Amino acid sequence: MHHRGALITGVALLACALLPVLLGPAFVRPEMAAVFSDVPNLAPTLQHPLGTQSEGRDLLAELMLATPATLLIALIGGGVAALFGGLLGIVAGFRGGTLDALIRIVVDACITIPPLALLILIGAAVPAISVPVMGLILAATGWISVTRVLRAQVLTLRERAFVRTARLAGVGEVRLMLFEIAPNLIPVWAASAVNAITSATLASIGLQVLGLGPRQAYTLGNTIYEALSYTAMFRDMWWWWLPPILILVLIFLGLFFLSSALDRWANPRLERVSV
């Protein structure tokens, strides 16, 4: 698939994942997610298009709030990881020497630690987790792969003719990194950011299903956690657990196609091979 086709497909899938947010207000009010009605465990009806759960809360209203919150957690986690890891990789690759060796040792040491185990420990240690805090917790492990990728790219770029020419012209190191090196990393950096967001989404859902997410917020992971806690799967309450899973599938597929499109933009040889 051409990278433009992959990009359009990815955006379309992410837009489909947001359908409850876009179309939900035509059927229910977001406030109904917090209302304990007298019709718990109700299958989908015209009044409740996605039914209600065991406490009587409207599930469509819950998804209207949970989907944006889940995406916000992923964007904060992946975005902070991409920014911090990218800058660290640029500095390490460009400066080299002792600083590069120190950063490489830290990265290699962090790789040996299972990310999910570390996230579980951090999540359990934080007393009150909000949506932004959850994103920052995920960024604590997401920066590692971004740093490795961008450091490797900078190692090849710093010996290019345009960098040597800028050095001879007296351009400072900070200006070289920000205005000469960084712009050439945009395709790879963007692809790494999407991968970081995908990893943050997966990790956040894993933590929330374990009960370690922001318990006071509506998220897709919390919805699945509640469905598991109330044994919705064994009670044939498919309307409780299936919609959030389908939304997550659309999000992951959309991010996959976005990552594929950005990879082909960063590596034109992939485009020629596929053709």
Helices and strands as residue ranges (DSSP letters): H 3-17, H 19-23, G 24-26, G 30-34, H 59-95, H 97-111, H 115-125, H 131-157, H 161-168, H 173-175, I 176-181, G 182-185, H 186-209, H 220-229, H 238-266, H 268-274
